[in-house]
């Protein structure tokens, strides 16, 4: 058995590193986090200096046991989880578990970190271990505690005031606010008309366009011409004064240098992969993880192709710069190499503890050389990373911009600009993408013909074009990540999870790769902005992130940080739980009066989504309700559109036997009703336009489905049925599988009774959870609590039994349901 046990996070990484270290090392994977807070109230105890109650994560219990078993026989343990604070926390949790199991006595414990998975880097890291950094661990504990306290206290308020099942996150909520506020800007936007005027110049060498610069002695501004009449009058005046030609009045030539962008950080990689490759942030991180953990390169074996992908550092090691410069000189010539290397510095004070920017582990692994070993997505992302890293050490690009002013007479001028590349420098390899184009982009690559002052350029035409101002665009994944980074919200490890959580909760949807908030998302954002203003404030969130960074650097203690946050936050939660009106929280809108009944029409958010309502609960008659159609929003729907919704249910006609056919919308969507039978409409069917023939077709399909479902009916409740996974037997309470050698149609009643008797009992949902509760309670008893700073031990000993007794007392009735909900919330909350 190997003397040394080295623990990493992923099995892919373990496999790669195992090959590098040889028989003296046994490498195991933790499969990510090994412990988390118990998924119930009280997991973080503010009354005991924020003592945190951890337990081993169910799915990783077997991996923890494997690590414990290997640790028992090893002499030395090397904790080699990721080099950021998340990785540090995982290492600490593993060490704590082993310590509790008394498996560290007489053994040496090392912490090793590396930013690339190559034989040199791994051997170097193992040769120079360090101790666990409790500053990094405490920063992660503080983050986890904050996320838990926000989630467990704010989410129930949303349940009561907005809609059941909702949840709020400390970092996701400001991001949701960003998206919702952008939507409000778009809705409030009023388009303005404006006109531009261009000259079409027919120069003998090259035809080109020139924009109007000055009109009748005044600089031409965007809104100088705001209607067709004025634009046509201006065009006619210019045509008269120009008399078929424009005279060159001035020529200006400027040379400028463009410097390469720094190598990738997590956020810039996510932005560029979104712009250039169309990858989502989570997809980018998954592919990057594979490139980091190692790819089999034929005879070379498994090699990590890129450095650690969660970083906001932009600097490179001296060795990496040296190798990049060698590759540049060899592949692009000495002229592409600047005299001295380019050094990049971080704006961020913390730069997330990771040592370097994202780069190839070796620039000698050129994209074309490794392409055969990568799948298409890996190849594209690796090429992007390789080119960006190479370009960042190349010569700047030299561009020449020529601007020509052309006199149209009448004290009016046109201007034409063209930009040409004198020396491409780094542009020969890589150019950074942009979210929006500007005027300079239009000029780039346009070459103007050679002209001289006083030269007359033939004028082919003067064109006046109508335009309208456009609202600000919705956020794309790239622009949202950029905004989050600029505001200081979140950190490299959390950008992808922030976006994923918002999508998973259906607070936002992606529409043409742009984020659009749902009505539920907008209600949550509005509620939090209106009543928990400070906690969705961008500056407050960013300041909290900075304080967590200060904890990671050992400059601030984590417990006072939590105390400062908790007291005012808890007071706000308690106050808002009592004072906020639900109709205000759900964003109910009054649209007007129904002309038929004279009652008010409003839209509001209900349990199953947004709906319109005529009348109120105080009326003598009950109010009537109608769900909004797909694509409609309670924030933009008009009175006329809302009244259309009440045309359902519609009577379509009758069947041959005189039975009425109607169409309506229910809890599970639109349906056709025939007697007691309901048939769901297909996605292509519209309940407001569907006609009788199509409705009858859907009814027939449903009738056939029902008829084919029953294979055999014995008339006493026992049936042989066609199910989703094939034929089965049922008596209404219990189901039984049919043996493969039995033909379902030939089964006798006696055989069915026998098979049902032998089938296992399937407890009802409540019973199932009821059975699980005691096991979970036993497990919770084994869970461990993180030592809180200066927590009074005596108080902890006294209080714990009482708490446990209380928990036991209520476990039978309430614990399972509460625990299930709590677990769901906790699982969603984990990312930052």
C-alpha positions in Angstrom: 0.0 0.0 0.0 1.3 3.5 -0.9 2.6 5.5 2.1 1.2 8.8 0.9 -2.5 9.6 0.3 -3.3 12.6 -1.9 -6.8 13.9 -2.2 -8.2 16.0 -5.1 -11.8 17.0 -5.9 -12.5 15.2 -9.2 -11.9 11.6 -10.3 -10.6 12.9 -13.7 -7.9 14.9 -11.9 -7.1 12.0 -9.6 -6.5 9.7 -12.6 -4.2 12.2 -14.3 -2.2 13.0 -11.1 -1.9 9.3 -10.1 0.1 8.7 -13.3 2.5 11.6 -12.4 3.3 10.6 -8.8 3.9 6.9 -9.1 3.5 4.0 -6.7 4.4 6.0 -3.5 1.2 7.9 -3.8 -2.5 6.8 -3.7 -4.7 9.5 -5.3 -8.4 9.7 -4.4 -11.2 12.1 -5.3 -13.6 13.8 -2.8 -16.1 14.3 -5.7 -16.5 18.0 -4.7 -17.8 19.2 -1.3 -17.8 16.5 1.4 -19.8 18.3 4.1 -22.5 21.0 4.1 -24.8 22.6 6.6 -27.6 20.4 7.8 -30.6 21.3 5.6 -32.8 22.6 8.4 -33.4 25.6 10.6 -30.6 26.3 13.1 -27.8 25.0 11.0 -26.1 28.4 11.6 -26.8 29.6 15.1 -26.4 33.4 15.5 -26.9 33.0 19.3 -23.8 30.9 19.6 -21.4 33.1 17.6 -22.7 31.7 14.4 -21.8 28.1 15.2 -22.3 26.0 12.0 -23.7 22.5 12.1 -22.3 20.4 9.3 -23.0 16.9 8.1 -21.5 14.6 5.4 -23.4 15.1 2.1 -25.4 11.9 1.4 -24.1 11.3 -2.2 -20.5 11.6 -1.1 -20.6 9.4 2.0 -19.1 6.5 0.2 -16.2 8.7 -1.2 -15.6 10.0 2.4 -15.5 6.4 3.7 -13.0 5.5 0.9 -10.8 8.4 1.9 -11.0 7.4 5.6 -10.1 3.8 4.8 -7.1 4.9 2.8 -6.0 7.5 5.5 -6.0 4.7 8.1 -3.0 3.0 6.4 -1.2 6.0 5.0 1.7 7.8 6.7 1.2 11.2 5.2 -1.9 13.0 3.8 -1.7 15.6 1.1 -4.8 17.8 0.6 -4.7 18.9 -3.0 -8.1 20.4 -3.7 -8.5 23.5 -5.8 -6.4 26.6 -4.9 -9.3 29.0 -4.2 -11.2 29.5 -0.9 -13.8 26.9 -2.0 -11.0 24.3 -2.4 -9.4 25.4 0.9 -12.7 24.8 2.6 -13.1 21.3 1.1 -9.6 20.4 2.4 -10.5 21.7 5.8 -13.7 19.7 5.9 -11.8 16.5 4.9 -9.3 17.1 7.7 -12.0 17.7 10.2 -13.8 14.5 9.3 -10.6 12.5 9.6 -9.8 14.2 12.9 -13.2 13.3 14.3 -12.6 9.7 13.3 -9.2 9.8 15.0 -7.4 9.0 11.8 -4.8 11.9 11.8 -3.0 10.8 15.0 0.7 10.3 14.3 0.3 11.3 10.6 1.6 14.4 8.8 -1.0 16.6 7.1 0.0 18.7 4.1 -1.8 21.2 1.9 -0.6 21.5 -1.7 -1.8 23.8 -4.4 -1.1 24.1 -8.1 -2.7 26.1 -10.9 -1.9 23.6 -13.7 -1.9 19.8 -13.9 1.4 19.0 -15.5 4.1 16.6 -14.1 6.4 19.5 -13.3 3.7 21.6 -11.5 2.4 18.6 -9.5 5.8 17.4 -8.4 6.8 21.0 -7.5 3.6 21.4 -5.4 4.1 18.1 -3.5 7.7 19.1 -2.8 6.7 22.4 -1.3 3.5 21.9 0.8 2.0 24.4 3.3 -0.4 24.4 6.2 -4.2 24.8 5.7 -5.1 28.5 5.6 -7.8 29.2 8.1 -8.3 32.7 6.7 -9.4 31.2 3.4 -11.5 28.6 5.2 -13.2 31.2 7.4 -13.9 33.4 4.3 -15.7 30.5 2.7 -17.6 29.6 6.0 -18.7 33.3 6.3 -20.0 33.2 2.7 -21.8 29.9 3.3 -23.3 31.2 6.5 -24.5 34.5 4.8 -26.1 32.5 2.0 -27.8 30.2 4.5 -29.1 33.1 6.7 -30.5 35.0 3.7 -32.1 31.9 2.1 -33.7 30.4 5.2 -35.0 33.7 6.5 -36.0 35.7 3.3 -37.4 32.8 1.3 -40.3 32.1 3.7 -41.3 35.8 3.5 -41.5 35.4 -0.3 -43.6 32.3 0.2 -46.2 34.2 2.3 -46.2 37.5 0.4 -45.5 36.6 -3.3 -45.8 32.9 -4.2 -45.1 29.6 -2.5 -41.9 27.8 -3.4 -39.9 31.0 -4.2 -36.5 31.6 -2.8 -34.0 34.5 -2.5 -30.3 34.4 -2.7 -27.8 36.9 -1.4 -25.9 37.3 -4.7 -28.6 36.2 -7.2 -31.1 38.8 -6.0 -29.0 41.9 -7.0 -28.4 40.2 -10.4 -32.2 39.6 -10.8 -32.7 43.3 -9.9 -30.3 44.3 -12.7 -32.3 42.2 -15.3 -35.7 43.4 -14.0 -34.7 47.1 -14.0 -33.4 46.8 -17.6 -36.8 45.4 -18.6 -38.5 48.4 -16.9 -36.1 50.8 -18.9 -37.1 49.0 -22.1 -40.9 49.3 -21.3 -40.6 53.0 -20.3 -38.5 53.8 -23.4 -40.1 56.2 -25.9 -38.5 55.9 -29.4 -37.4 59.2 -31.0 -37.3 59.8 -34.7 -34.2 61.2 -36.3 -32.7 61.5 -39.8 -29.1 61.2 -41.0 -27.8 62.5 -44.3 -25.0 60.8 -46.3 -23.2 61.8 -49.5 -22.5 59.0 -52.0 -19.2 60.1 -53.5 -18.3 58.7 -57.0 -14.5 59.1 -56.9 -12.9 57.7 -60.0 -10.7 55.3 -57.9 -13.1 54.2 -55.2 -16.6 55.0 -54.4 -17.2 55.9 -50.7 -19.8 57.4 -48.4 -19.4 60.6 -46.3 -21.6 61.6 -43.2 -23.0 65.1 -42.8 -20.7 66.9 -40.3 -21.9 70.5 -40.5 -25.2 72.0 -41.8 -25.5 75.7 -42.5 -22.6 76.6 -40.3 -23.7 74.5 -37.3 -22.3 71.1 -36.2 -24.9 68.5 -37.2 -26.3 66.7 -34.1 -28.4 63.5 -33.9 -31.8 65.3 -33.3 -31.3 68.3 -35.6 -33.6 66.6 -38.2 -36.6 64.9 -36.6 -39.1 64.6 -39.4 -39.3 63.8 -43.1 -40.2 67.3 -44.2 -37.2 68.9 -42.5 -34.9 66.1 -43.7 -36.0 66.5 -47.4 -35.7 70.3 -47.2 -32.1 69.9 -45.9 -31.2 67.4 -48.5 -32.6 69.6 -51.3 -30.6 72.6 -50.0 -27.4 70.5 -49.9 -28.0 69.3 -53.4 -28.4 72.8 -54.7 -25.3 74.2 -52.9 -23.1 71.2 -53.9 -24.0 71.4 -57.6 -22.9 67.8 -58.3 -19.6 67.8 -56.5 -17.9 68.0 -53.1 -14.6 69.8 -52.7 -11.9 68.4 -50.4 -11.4 71.0 -47.6 -9.2 69.2 -45.2 -7.3 65.9 -44.8 -6.1 64.6 -41.5 -4.1 61.5 -40.9 -3.6 60.0 -37.4 -1.6 56.9 -36.5 -2.6 55.1 -33.3 -1.6 52.0 -31.4 -3.9 49.4 -30.1 -2.6 47.2 -27.3 -3.6 43.6 -26.8 -6.1 42.6 -24.2 -4.7 40.8 -21.0 -4.9 37.1 -20.8 -8.2 35.6 -19.7 -9.8 35.7 -16.3 -12.9 33.7 -15.6 -15.3 36.5 -16.5 -13.5 37.6 -19.7 -13.3 33.9 -20.8 -17.0 33.5 -20.2 -17.7 36.8 -22.1 -15.6 35.9 -25.1 -16.9 32.3 -25.3 -20.4 33.7 -25.3 -19.7 36.3 -28.0 -17.5 34.2 -30.3 -18.6 30.6 -29.7 -22.2 31.0 -28.4 -21.4 29.1 -25.2 -23.3 29.7 -22.0 -21.3 30.5 -18.9 -21.9 27.1 -17.4 -21.0 25.3 -20.6 -17.8 27.3 -20.8 -16.8 26.4 -17.3 -17.6 22.7 -17.9 -15.4 22.5 -21.0 -12.6 24.5 -19.3 -12.7 22.1 -16.3 -12.1 19.2 -18.7 -9.2 21.0 -20.4 -7.7 21.8 -16.9 -8.1 18.3 -15.5 -6.4 16.6 -18.4 -6.7 15.3 -21.9 -5.0 12.2 -23.3 -2.5 13.4 -26.0 -1.4 10.1 -27.6 2.2 9.1 -26.6 2.5 12.2 -24.3 -0.2 10.7 -22.0 -2.8 12.7 -20.1 -1.9 16.4 -19.8 -3.8 19.3 -18.3 -3.9 21.8 -21.2 -4.9 25.0 -19.4 -4.3 26.5 -16.0 -6.9 26.8 -13.2 -10.1 28.4 -14.7 -11.5 30.2 -11.7 -9.4 33.3 -11.3 -9.5 37.0 -11.6 -5.8 37.4 -11.9 -4.3 38.7 -15.2 -0.6 38.2 -14.6 1.5 35.3 -16.0 4.5 33.5 -14.6 8.0 34.3 -15.9 8.3 30.8 -17.3 5.0 31.1 -19.2 6.0 34.5 -20.7 9.3 33.1 -21.8 7.7 30.2 -23.5 5.0 32.4 -25.2 7.8 34.8 -26.5 9.7 31.8 -28.0 6.5 30.6 -29.8 5.8 34.1 -31.1 9.3 34.5 -32.5 9.2 31.1 -34.1 5.6 31.2 -35.5 5.1 34.9 -36.3 8.7 36.2 -36.7 10.9 38.5 -34.5 9.0 41.6 -35.7 5.9 40.4 -33.9 7.8 40.4 -30.6 8.0 43.5 -28.4 11.4 44.4 -27.0 10.1 43.7 -23.4 7.3 41.5 -22.2 3.9 42.9 -21.5 3.0 42.8 -17.8 -0.6 43.0 -16.7 -1.8 44.1 -13.2 -5.1 43.4 -11.4 -7.5 46.1 -10.6 -8.9 43.8 -7.9 -7.1 44.0 -4.6 -7.8 40.4 -3.8 -7.5 38.7 -7.2 -9.2 35.6 -5.7 -6.0 33.9 -4.4 -5.4 32.1 -7.7 -1.9 32.6 -9.0 -2.3 33.2 -12.7 -4.5 34.2 -15.5 -6.1 31.4 -17.6 -3.5 30.3 -20.2 -2.2 27.1 -21.9 0.0 25.1 -19.6 2.4 25.0 -22.5 2.3 27.4 -25.5 4.1 24.6 -27.4 0.7 22.7 -27.4 -0.4 24.6 -30.5 -4.2 24.2 -31.3 -3.5 22.4 -34.6 -1.2 19.9 -32.8 -3.8 18.9 -30.1 -7.0 19.3 -32.2 -7.1 15.6 -33.1 -7.4 14.7 -29.3 -10.1 17.2 -28.5 -13.8 17.3 -29.2 -15.2 20.2 -31.2 -16.1 22.3 -28.2 -12.8 21.7 -26.4 -10.9 22.5 -29.6 -12.8 25.9 -30.0 -12.3 26.9 -26.4 -8.7 25.8 -26.2 -7.9 27.8 -29.4 -9.5 30.9 -27.9 -7.4 30.6 -24.7 -4.2 29.8 -26.6 -4.6 32.7 -29.1 -5.5 35.2 -26.3 -2.5 34.2 -24.3 -0.1 34.4 -27.3 -1.6 37.7 -28.5 -1.2 39.3 -25.0 2.6 39.0 -25.4 2.8 40.3 -29.0 3.6 43.6 -30.6 0.9 46.3 -30.5 -1.1 46.9 -33.7 -0.5 50.1 -35.6 -3.6 51.6 -37.3 -3.8 54.7 -39.5 -7.1 56.7 -39.6 -7.6 59.2 -42.4 -10.4 61.7 -42.1 -11.4 63.8 -45.1 -13.7 66.9 -44.8 -15.7 67.6 -48.0 -17.2 71.1 -48.6 -20.8 71.0 -50.0 -21.1 74.8 -50.2 -23.5 76.9 -48.1 -21.2 76.4 -45.0 -22.0 72.7 -44.9 -19.5 69.8 -44.6 -19.4 66.1 -45.0 -16.8 63.8 -43.5 -15.4 60.5 -44.7 -13.2 58.3 -42.5 -11.2 55.2 -43.2 -8.9 53.1 -41.0 -6.2 50.9 -42.4 -3.8 48.5 -40.6 -0.2 49.6 -40.9 1.2 46.7 -38.8 -1.3 44.0 -37.5 0.9 43.0 -34.5 -1.3 40.9 -32.2 -4.3 41.3 -34.5 -2.7 38.7 -36.7 -3.6 36.2 -34.0 -6.5 37.5 -32.0 -9.0 40.4 -31.6 -11.2 40.9 -28.6 -14.9 40.8 -29.3 -17.4 43.6 -28.4 -21.0 43.5 -27.3 -22.0 46.5 -29.4 -20.5 48.1 -32.5 -19.5 51.8 -32.8 -18.7 54.3 -35.6 -15.0 53.3 -35.4 -15.9 49.7 -36.3 -17.6 50.9 -39.5 -14.5 52.9 -40.5 -12.1 50.0 -39.8 -11.0 48.3 -42.9 -12.4 51.0 -45.2 -9.7 52.4 -47.4 -10.3 55.9 -48.9 -8.9 56.8 -52.3 -5.9 59.2 -52.4 -7.2 62.8 -52.4 -5.7 66.3 -52.3 -7.1 69.5 -50.8 -9.0 71.5 -53.3 -9.9 68.4 -55.4 -13.5 68.1 -56.6 -15.1 64.8 -55.9 -18.1 63.9 -58.1 -21.3 63.5 -56.1 -23.6 60.6 -57.1 -26.4 61.3 -54.7 -27.3 62.7 -51.3 -29.4 60.3 -49.2 -31.6 61.1 -46.2 -32.4 58.1 -44.0 -35.0 57.8 -41.2 -34.0 56.2 -37.9 -35.5 55.6 -34.5 -33.6 55.5 -31.2 -33.6 52.0 -29.7 -34.1 51.0 -26.1 -31.1 49.6 -24.1 -30.6 45.9 -25.0 -31.5 43.2 -22.6 -28.5 41.6 -21.0 -26.8 38.7 -22.7 -24.7 36.2 -20.7 -21.6 38.1 -21.7 -22.9 41.6 -20.8 -24.4 40.3 -17.5 -21.1 38.8 -16.4 -19.4 42.0 -17.4 -21.9 44.1 -15.4 -21.6 41.8 -12.3 -17.9 42.1 -12.4 -18.0 45.9 -12.8 -20.3 46.2 -9.8 -18.2 43.8 -7.8 -21.1 41.3 -7.4 -20.0 37.7 -7.0 -16.6 36.2 -7.7 -15.1 34.1 -10.5 -16.4 30.9 -9.0 -20.0 32.2 -8.8 -20.8 33.9 -12.1 -22.0 30.8 -13.9 -24.0 29.6 -10.8 -25.7 33.0 -10.4 -27.0 32.7 -14.0 -28.0 29.1 -13.6 -29.9 29.6 -10.4 -32.0 32.5 -12.0 -32.8 30.2 -15.0 -33.6 27.2 -12.8 -35.9 29.1 -10.6 -37.6 30.5 -13.7 -37.1 34.1 -12.6 -35.6 34.7 -16.0 -35.8 33.1 -19.5 -33.4 33.3 -22.4 -35.1 35.0 -25.4 -32.8 35.2 -28.5 -29.9 34.6 -26.1 -30.9 37.6 -24.0 -32.3 37.6 -20.4 -36.0 38.5 -20.0 -37.4 38.4 -16.5 -40.6 36.4 -16.0 -43.6 37.9 -14.1 -42.5 35.9 -11.0 -39.0 37.2 -11.3 -40.2 40.7 -11.6 -42.4 40.3 -8.6 -39.5 39.0 -6.5 -37.2 41.8 -7.7 -39.8 44.5 -7.0 -40.6 43.0 -3.6 -36.9 42.8 -2.6 -36.1 46.2 -4.0 -39.0 47.8 -2.3 -38.7 46.2 1.1 -35.2 44.8 1.4 -33.6 47.6 -0.5 -30.2 47.4 1.2 -29.8 43.7 0.5 -30.2 44.0 -3.3 -28.2 47.2 -3.4 -25.2 46.8 -5.7 -22.8 48.8 -3.5 -23.9 46.9 -0.4 -23.4 43.5 -2.1 -20.0 44.5 -3.5 -18.9 45.9 -0.1 -19.8 42.6 1.5 -17.8 40.7 -1.1 -14.8 43.0 -0.3 -15.2 42.2 3.4 -15.2 38.5 2.6 -12.0 39.1 0.6 -10.5 40.9 3.6 -11.4 37.8 5.8 -9.5 35.6 3.2 -6.5 37.8 3.6 -6.6 37.7 7.4 -7.4 41.4 7.7 -10.9 40.9 9.2 -12.6 38.4 11.5 -15.6 36.6 10.1 -17.8 36.5 13.2 -18.1 40.3 13.7 -18.8 40.5 9.9 -21.7 38.1 10.3 -23.0 39.9 13.5 -22.9 43.3 11.6 -25.0 41.8 8.8 -27.4 39.6 10.9 -28.9 42.0 13.4 -30.4 44.6 11.0 -31.3 41.9 8.5 -33.3 39.8 11.0 -35.1 43.0 12.2 -36.1 43.8 8.6 -37.3 40.3 8.0 -39.5 40.3 11.2 -40.9 43.7 10.4 -41.8 43.0 6.7 -43.4 39.7 7.6 -46.0 41.6 9.5 -46.5 44.8 7.6 -46.3 44.1 3.8 -49.7 43.6 2.0 -49.7 40.6 -0.3 -51.4 42.4 -3.2 -48.7 45.0 -3.2 -46.0 42.3 -3.0 -47.3 40.5 -6.0 -47.4 43.7 -8.1 -51.2 43.7 -8.8 -52.2 46.1 -11.5 -55.6 47.7 -12.1 -56.3 47.9 -15.8 -59.7 49.6 -16.0 -63.4 48.7 -15.9 -65.1 45.8 -17.6 -67.7 47.4 -19.9 -70.2 44.5 -19.5 -70.3 44.3 -15.7 -68.9 47.6 -14.7 -66.5 45.8 -12.3 -62.7 46.6 -12.1 -60.3 44.4 -14.1 -56.9 43.7 -12.6 -53.9 41.4 -13.1 -52.0 39.8 -10.3 -49.7 36.9 -9.5 -51.2 33.7 -8.2 -50.1 30.3 -7.1 -49.8 29.0 -10.7 -48.7 32.2 -12.4 -50.2 35.5 -13.5 -53.9 35.8 -14.1 -56.6 38.4 -14.9 -59.5 39.0 -12.6 -62.9 40.8 -13.0 -64.5 41.9 -9.8 -63.2 41.5 -6.2 -63.8 39.1 -3.3 -66.0 41.8 -1.6 -68.6 41.7 -4.5 -71.9 39.9 -4.1 -71.0 37.7 -7.1 -67.7 35.8 -7.0 -64.9 37.3 -9.2 -64.0 35.6 -12.5 -60.5 34.6 -13.4 -58.5 33.9 -16.5 -54.8 32.8 -16.9 -52.6 35.0 -19.1 -51.6 33.5 -22.4 -47.9 32.4 -23.1 -45.8 35.4 -23.9 -48.2 37.8 -22.1 -46.9 39.8 -19.1 -48.9 41.2 -16.3 -46.7 44.3 -16.5 -47.6 45.1 -20.1 -51.0 43.6 -20.8 -53.7 46.1 -21.7 -57.4 46.1 -20.7 -58.5 45.0 -24.2 -56.1 42.1 -24.1 -57.2 41.1 -20.6 -60.9 41.1 -21.6 -60.1 38.8 -24.5 -59.0 36.2 -22.0 -62.5 35.9 -20.5 -63.8 34.5 -23.8 -62.9 31.1 -22.5 -64.4 28.6 -22.0 -65.7 28.7 -25.6 -68.5 26.5 -26.9 -67.4 25.0 -30.2 -70.4 22.9 -31.1 -71.7 19.4 -30.5 -70.8 15.8 -31.4 -73.2 13.6 -33.4 -74.7 12.3 -30.1 -75.5 15.8 -29.0 -72.7 16.1 -26.4 -71.3 19.7 -26.2 -67.6 20.4 -27.0 -66.0 23.3 -25.1 -62.4 24.6 -24.9 -60.9 26.2 -21.8 -57.7 26.8 -19.8 -57.1 25.0 -16.6 -54.3 24.5 -14.1 -52.4 22.3 -16.4 -52.9 24.3 -19.6 -55.5 24.6 -22.4 -57.9 21.7 -22.9 -61.0 20.5 -24.9 -63.9 19.1 -22.8 -66.3 16.4 -24.1 -68.7 15.3 -21.3 -66.4 14.2 -18.4 -63.4 13.7 -20.7 -60.6 16.3 -20.9 -58.1 16.3 -23.8 -55.1 18.6 -23.6 -54.3 20.9 -26.6 -51.1 20.4 -28.4 -48.4 23.2 -28.4 -49.5 24.3 -31.9 -53.2 24.6 -30.9 -54.6 28.0 -29.7 -57.6 27.8 -27.4 -58.8 31.1 -28.7 -58.9 30.1 -32.3 -59.3 26.3 -32.3 -62.3 25.1 -34.3 -64.7 22.1 -33.8 -63.0 19.6 -36.3 -59.6 19.9 -34.6 -61.2 19.6 -31.2 -63.0 16.4 -32.2 -59.7 15.0 -33.5 -58.1 15.6 -30.1 -61.1 14.0 -28.3 -60.8 11.0 -30.6 -57.1 10.7 -29.8 -57.8 10.8 -26.1 -60.6 8.2 -26.3 -58.3 5.8 -28.2 -55.6 6.4 -25.6 -58.0 5.5 -22.8 -59.3 2.5 -24.6 -55.9 1.2 -25.4 -54.8 1.7 -21.8 -57.0 -1.1 -20.4 -55.8 -4.4 -21.7 -58.1 -6.5 -19.4 -60.6 -5.6 -16.7 -61.9 -8.2 -14.3 -64.7 -6.0 -13.0 -63.6 -6.1 -9.3 -61.0 -3.3 -9.4 -58.2 -5.4 -10.8 -57.0 -4.4 -14.2 -54.2 -5.2 -16.6 -53.1 -1.8 -18.0 -50.7 -0.3 -20.5 -48.4 2.1 -18.7 -45.5 4.4 -19.5 -43.0 1.7 -19.0 -45.1 -1.2 -20.4 -48.0 -3.4 -19.2 -48.6 -3.8 -15.5 -51.3 -5.0 -13.0 -53.2 -2.7 -10.6 -55.9 -2.9 -8.1 -56.0 0.8 -7.5 -53.8 0.8 -4.4 -51.0 -1.5 -5.5 -49.2 -2.2 -8.8 -47.4 -5.4 -9.9 -45.0 -6.1 -12.7 -45.9 -8.7 -15.3 -43.2 -11.4 -15.7 -41.5 -11.4 -19.1 -42.7 -14.9 -19.9 -46.4 -14.0 -19.4 -48.6 -12.5 -22.1 -50.6 -9.6 -20.5 -53.9 -10.4 -22.4 -53.8 -14.1 -21.3 -53.4 -13.4 -17.5 -56.2 -14.9 -15.3 -57.7 -13.1 -12.3 -56.1 -15.7 -10.0 -52.6 -15.0 -11.5 -53.2 -11.3 -11.1 -54.2 -11.7 -7.5 -51.1 -13.8 -6.8 -48.7 -11.2 -8.5 -50.3 -8.3 -6.6 -49.9 -10.2 -3.3 -46.2 -10.8 -4.1 -45.5 -7.2 -5.1 -43.8 -4.9 -2.6 -46.0 -2.4 -0.8 -45.5 1.1 -2.1 -46.1 3.5 0.8 -47.9 6.7 0.1 -45.8 9.9 -0.2 -46.4 11.0 3.4 -45.5 7.5 4.8 -42.4 7.3 2.7 -41.1 10.6 4.2 -42.3 9.5 7.6 -40.1 6.4 7.4 -37.0 8.3 6.3 -37.2 10.9 9.1 -35.8 8.7 11.9 -32.8 7.6 9.8 -32.1 11.3 9.0 -32.5 12.2 12.7 -29.9 9.6 13.5 -27.6 11.0 10.9 -28.1 14.5 12.2 -26.9 13.3 15.6 -23.6 12.3 13.9 -23.3 15.6 12.2 -20.6 17.9 13.5 -20.5 21.6 14.4 -17.7 23.9 13.3 -16.1 25.6 16.3 -17.3 29.1 16.6 -14.9 31.9 17.6 -14.8 32.3 21.4 -18.1 30.4 21.8 -18.8 29.7 25.5 -18.5 25.9 25.8 -20.6 25.6 28.9 -23.6 27.2 27.2 -23.3 24.9 24.2 -23.3 21.8 26.4 -26.4 23.0 28.3 -28.5 24.0 25.4 -27.8 21.1 23.0 -29.8 18.4 24.8 -32.8 20.6 25.1 -32.7 21.4 21.4 -32.4 17.8 20.5 -35.3 16.9 22.8 -37.5 19.5 21.1 -36.5 18.2 17.7 -37.4 14.6 18.7 -40.8 15.7 20.0 -41.9 17.4 16.7 -40.1 15.1 14.3 -43.0 12.6 13.9 -45.4 15.2 12.5 -43.6 18.2 11.1 -40.0 17.4 10.6 -40.2 15.4 7.3 -42.2 18.0 5.4 -40.2 20.9 6.7 -36.9 19.0 6.1 -37.9 18.2 2.5 -38.5 21.9 1.7 -35.4 23.0 3.6 -33.2 20.5 1.8 -34.5 21.8 -1.6 -33.8 25.3 -0.6 -30.3 24.5 0.7 -29.4 22.6 -2.4 -30.3 25.6 -4.6 -28.5 28.0 -2.3 -25.1 26.4 -2.4 -23.5 28.5 -5.2 -22.4 31.9 -4.0 
